[in-house]
């Protein structure tokens, strides 16, 4: 068969609806993608500047393809889930070539008494599986865009509240329950209801929405039969939400990607990059104590992600307490992209403290600590040897940037407080 061209594309009459599309060669799937509008997205592959916007690999894929097939979905969210399930099933050559699959995002559901639902990158998931510390019930993915996945989870969470790493601590669980994003799990009945929620989430991520709707309809009728009208009404709302998914945020997310269609954007996207965050402290005899966070994404400095923290005056020159405050304050910002690796400055005490704080937040993020000599030069790095070997250059860059940024911020505050002395 001859390669697909703009003329043969127009004869296909693709719909202006969400869905999944497949580029094929002799029946073999070369590439799978999702779209807000199947017609608009697939037509973009025939633009004259395709090599500039998508790169030579995608041009090669289009040239080799002899057919296009598609699957309509009711929403972008369902298209995103279908794309992930189909990529996992077929592992098309050009999906794998376009991006390192280990940097993709996955959804993990644990096998705990009150299961957690959270996202994790492929390489981190591999590490966790080797450690065998994480009890996993189900994983879904790969999802090609981290920010779109997070928006999708927000939609799902409104229908089926779940516990994630941010809402699983005693400090945060009550707040998430009050705003309806985490369930009440205070007794056995609540635990069983939560188990149902998890079962429903697994069905939805498995692409079995119609089966889920039928189960909910049976539940609603049973609640009505036993005169549990509040639960019947709540289940009815869930059914309506499933049948009328409002994924405006995902439409916006998809539109932004569509408008760029730049192969470089996938490479530099912080939502899907290997993200390192480094924290450091600066003070003068315990005064003007400050902390900072610097960010390295895929080995590149991301200055727009840097953050500053004025520390509590009462801490003084207690570096351990200062580090605890910085990490806690950073982790309270659940809207910020979570790191794959945290880099701190110090020895075994700082290393242990950072890991303890992460456990308190029920977060499974790797930590390394850069040990310095009396001239503040790195002499050792504590932590996972595999991670250190693979990312040593970025670890040292992040640590160096944190030290520089902390000193600059500290000096700025001192100049503002006592301009004559500092000048």
C-alpha positions in Angstrom: 0.0 0.0 0.0 1.1 3.6 -0.6 1.9 6.0 2.2 -0.9 8.0 3.7 -1.1 11.5 2.3 -3.4 14.5 2.8 -5.8 13.4 0.1 -6.3 9.9 1.5 -6.6 11.5 5.0 -9.5 13.7 3.9 -11.3 10.7 2.5 -11.3 9.1 6.0 -13.7 11.7 7.4 -12.3 11.6 10.9 -14.7 13.0 13.5 -14.2 16.2 15.5 -14.4 14.3 18.8 -12.0 13.1 21.4 -10.4 9.7 20.9 -7.3 7.6 20.1 -5.6 7.3 16.7 -3.3 4.7 15.3 -0.7 5.1 12.6 -0.2 1.6 11.0 2.1 -0.1 8.5 0.8 -3.4 7.0 -1.5 -3.8 10.0 1.2 -3.2 12.6 0.7 -0.3 14.9 3.6 2.2 14.7 2.2 5.0 16.9 -0.7 5.6 19.2 -1.9 9.1 20.2 -4.8 10.8 21.9 -6.7 13.9 20.7 -9.3 16.4 21.8 -10.3 16.5 18.1 -9.3 13.4 16.1 -9.7 15.4 12.8 -7.6 18.3 13.9 -4.9 16.3 15.5 -4.3 13.8 12.7 -4.5 16.5 10.1 -1.6 18.3 11.8 0.7 15.5 10.8 0.4 16.7 7.2 1.5 20.2 7.9 4.5 21.5 5.8 6.6 22.2 8.9 6.2 18.7 10.5 9.9 18.0 10.7 10.4 21.3 12.6 7.5 20.8 15.0 7.7 17.1 15.6 11.2 16.0 14.5 12.6 13.5 12.0 11.3 10.4 13.8 7.7 11.4 13.4 8.2 12.4 9.8 9.7 8.9 9.3 6.7 7.3 11.0 4.2 9.2 8.7 6.2 8.3 5.6 6.1 4.6 6.6 2.4 4.5 7.5 -0.1 3.1 5.0 -3.2 3.5 7.1 -4.8 5.4 10.0 -7.4 4.0 12.4 -9.1 5.6 15.3 -11.4 5.0 18.3 -13.8 7.6 19.6 -14.2 8.2 23.3 -16.7 10.1 25.4 -14.1 12.5 26.9 -10.4 13.5 26.8 -10.0 11.7 30.2 -11.1 8.4 28.7 -8.9 9.0 25.7 -5.9 9.6 28.0 -6.6 6.3 29.8 -7.2 4.4 26.6 -4.0 5.7 25.2 -2.0 4.5 28.2 -3.7 1.1 28.2 -3.1 0.6 24.5 0.6 1.8 24.6 1.2 -0.7 27.4 -0.5 -3.5 25.4 1.3 -2.8 22.1 4.5 -0.8 22.9 4.5 0.8 19.4 8.0 1.5 18.1 7.5 5.3 17.6 6.0 5.9 21.0 9.0 4.3 22.6 11.5 6.0 20.3 9.9 9.4 20.9 10.4 9.2 24.7 12.3 7.1 27.3 9.4 4.9 28.7 11.1 5.0 32.1 10.4 8.7 32.4 6.6 8.2 31.7 4.1 8.5 34.5 2.1 5.7 36.2 -0.7 5.5 38.6 -0.1 3.2 41.6 -2.8 1.8 43.9 -1.4 0.1 47.0 -2.6 -3.0 48.8 -2.8 -1.3 52.2 -5.7 -1.5 54.6 -6.6 2.0 53.3 -5.0 1.9 49.8 -3.2 5.0 48.5 -3.6 6.3 45.0 -0.7 8.3 43.6 1.5 8.9 40.6 5.0 7.8 40.1 7.6 7.8 37.3 8.6 4.6 35.5 12.2 4.7 36.7 11.1 5.3 40.4 8.6 2.5 40.1 11.3 0.2 38.9 13.4 1.0 42.0 10.4 0.5 44.3 9.6 -2.9 42.7 13.2 -4.0 43.3 13.1 -2.9 47.0 9.8 -4.8 47.4 8.8 -2.4 50.2 5.8 -0.9 48.3 2.7 -3.2 48.4 1.2 -2.7 45.0 -2.3 -3.8 44.0 -2.5 -2.2 40.6 -0.5 0.1 38.3 -1.8 1.9 35.3 0.2 3.6 32.5 2.3 4.7 30.9 0.8 8.2 30.7 2.7 10.4 28.3 2.0 13.7 30.0 2.3 14.2 33.8 0.3 17.4 34.1 -2.6 16.0 32.1 -2.6 12.9 34.4 -2.7 15.1 37.5 -5.7 17.0 36.1 -7.4 13.7 35.2 -6.9 12.4 38.8 -8.5 15.6 40.1 -11.6 14.7 38.1 -11.7 11.1 39.2 -11.1 12.1 42.8 -14.2 14.3 42.8 -16.3 11.2 41.8 -14.4 8.7 43.9 -12.5 10.3 46.8 -9.2 8.6 47.6 -6.3 8.9 49.9 -3.0 9.9 48.3 0.4 10.6 49.9 -0.5 14.2 50.7 -3.8 13.3 52.5 -2.6 10.2 54.4 -0.8 11.9 57.4 -2.6 12.9 60.6 -1.8 16.6 59.8 -3.5 16.6 56.4 -6.2 13.9 56.4 -8.8 16.0 58.2 -8.4 18.9 55.8 -8.8 16.7 52.7 -11.9 15.0 54.2 -13.5 18.4 54.9 -13.1 19.5 51.2 -14.5 16.1 50.0 -11.3 14.8 48.4 -10.5 12.0 50.9 -13.0 9.6 52.5 -13.8 9.1 56.1 -12.1 5.8 57.2 -12.8 6.0 60.9 -14.6 2.6 61.2 -15.2 -0.7 59.5 -18.2 0.4 57.5 -16.2 3.4 56.1 -13.4 1.1 55.2 -15.7 -1.1 53.2 -17.1 1.9 51.4 -13.6 3.1 50.6 -12.7 -0.4 49.3 -15.6 0.1 46.8 -14.2 3.4 45.8 -10.9 1.8 45.0 -12.6 -1.0 43.1 -14.4 1.7 41.0 -11.2 3.6 40.3 -9.5 0.4 39.1 -12.4 -0.3 36.7 -12.3 3.2 35.4 -8.5 3.2 34.8 -8.9 -0.2 33.2 -11.1 1.4 30.6 -14.3 -0.3 31.8 -16.5 2.7 32.3 -19.7 1.0 31.0 -19.2 -1.9 33.4 -18.6 0.6 36.2 -21.8 2.4 35.4 -23.8 -0.8 35.5 -22.3 -1.7 38.9 -23.2 1.8 40.2 -26.7 1.5 38.9 -27.2 -1.8 40.8 -25.7 -0.2 43.9 -28.1 2.8 43.6 -31.1 0.5 43.2 -30.0 -1.5 46.2 -29.7 1.7 48.3 -33.1 2.8 47.2 -34.6 -0.6 48.1 -33.1 -0.5 51.6 -34.3 3.2 51.9 -30.7 4.6 52.1 -31.8 7.5 50.1 -28.7 9.7 50.7 -26.4 7.1 49.4 -28.7 6.4 46.5 -28.6 10.0 45.6 -24.8 10.2 45.9 -24.4 7.1 43.7 -26.8 8.7 41.1 -24.6 11.8 41.1 -21.5 9.6 40.4 -23.3 7.9 37.5 -24.2 11.3 36.0 -20.6 12.5 36.5 -19.3 9.5 34.7 -21.6 9.9 31.8 -21.0 13.7 31.6 -17.3 14.1 32.4 -16.3 17.7 32.3 -12.6 17.7 31.5 -12.2 21.3 30.5 -8.7 21.4 32.1 -7.7 18.4 30.0 -9.0 20.1 26.9 -6.9 23.1 27.7 -3.9 20.9 28.4 -4.3 19.0 25.2 -4.8 22.3 23.3 -1.5 23.6 24.7 0.4 20.5 23.6 -1.3 20.7 20.2 -0.4 24.3 19.7 3.3 23.6 20.4 3.7 20.2 18.8 7.3 20.6 19.5 9.5 17.6 20.2 11.6 19.8 22.5 8.7 20.5 24.7 8.4 16.9 25.7 12.1 16.9 26.6 12.0 20.0 28.8 8.5 19.4 30.3 9.0 19.5 34.1 5.9 17.4 34.5 7.6 14.4 32.8 11.3 15.2 33.4 13.7 13.7 36.0 13.3 16.4 38.7 15.9 17.0 41.4 15.2 19.5 44.2 18.1 20.7 46.4 17.6 22.5 49.8 20.1 24.6 51.7 20.2 27.0 54.6 22.1 30.3 55.3 22.3 32.4 58.4 24.6 34.6 60.4 25.0 33.3 64.0 21.4 32.1 63.8 20.1 35.5 62.5 18.4 36.2 59.2 18.0 32.4 58.7 16.8 31.5 55.3 16.2 28.4 53.3 16.0 27.8 49.5 14.9 25.2 47.0 16.6 24.9 43.6 15.5 22.6 40.8 17.3 20.7 38.1 15.2 19.0 35.4 16.9 16.5 33.1 20.3 18.0 34.0 19.2 21.6 33.2 18.8 24.4 35.7 15.1 25.5 36.1 15.4 28.9 37.8 11.7 29.7 37.4 11.1 26.8 39.9 13.5 28.1 42.6 11.8 29.0 45.9 12.9 31.0 49.0 11.8 30.5 52.6 12.3 32.9 55.5 12.8 30.6 58.5 11.2 31.0 62.0 13.4 33.3 64.1 13.2 31.0 67.1 15.2 28.2 65.3 18.4 30.1 65.6 21.5 28.3 64.2 19.9 24.8 64.6 20.5 23.4 61.1 18.5 20.2 61.7 15.4 22.2 62.8 15.9 24.6 59.9 16.0 21.7 57.4 12.9 20.1 58.9 11.0 23.4 58.5 12.1 23.8 54.9 11.1 20.3 53.9 7.8 20.5 55.7 6.9 23.8 54.1 7.9 22.6 50.7 5.8 19.4 51.0 2.8 21.4 52.1 2.7 22.8 48.5 1.0 19.8 46.9 0.3 22.0 43.8 4.1 22.0 43.0 5.5 19.1 41.0 6.9 16.5 43.3 10.6 15.7 42.8 12.1 12.3 41.9 15.1 13.1 44.1 15.8 15.4 47.0 19.4 16.7 47.6 20.4 18.1 51.0 23.6 19.5 52.3 25.1 17.7 55.3 26.1 14.4 56.9 24.2 11.4 58.2 22.1 13.5 60.7 20.7 15.6 57.9 20.2 12.6 55.7 18.3 10.7 58.4 16.2 13.8 59.2 15.1 14.3 55.5 14.1 10.6 55.2 12.1 10.8 58.5 10.2 13.9 57.4 9.3 12.2 54.1 8.0 9.2 56.0 5.9 11.5 58.1 4.3 12.7 54.9 4.0 9.2 53.6 6.2 10.1 50.6 8.5 7.6 49.0 11.1 10.1 47.4 14.7 9.2 47.2 17.2 11.4 49.2 20.9 12.0 48.9 23.1 14.2 51.1 26.2 15.9 49.9 29.0 15.8 52.5 31.5 18.7 52.5 34.9 19.3 54.0 35.9 22.3 56.1 36.5 24.3 52.8 32.9 23.5 51.8 34.0 21.1 49.0 32.1 17.9 48.3 33.9 14.8 49.6 31.1 12.2 49.6 27.4 11.7 48.7 25.2 9.6 51.0 22.3 7.7 49.5 21.3 5.1 46.9 24.5 4.2 45.0 22.6 3.6 41.7 21.0 7.0 41.7 24.2 8.7 42.7 26.1 7.1 39.9 23.5 7.9 37.3 22.9 11.5 38.4 26.1 12.6 40.2 26.7 15.6 37.9 23.1 16.9 38.4 23.2 16.2 42.2 26.3 18.3 42.6 24.9 21.0 40.3 21.7 21.2 42.3 23.7 21.3 45.6 26.0 24.0 44.3 23.0 26.1 43.1 21.3 25.8 46.4 24.4 27.0 48.3 24.8 29.9 45.9 21.1 30.8 46.0 20.8 30.6 49.8 23.9 32.9 50.3 22.6 35.4 47.8 19.1 35.5 49.5 20.7 35.7 53.0 23.0 38.6 52.0 20.1 40.4 50.4 18.1 40.3 53.6 21.1 41.5 55.6 21.6 44.4 53.3 18.0 45.4 53.6 18.2 45.2 57.4 21.6 46.9 57.8 22.6 48.5 54.5 25.6 50.6 55.8 27.3 47.6 57.5 26.9 45.2 54.6 28.0 47.8 52.1 
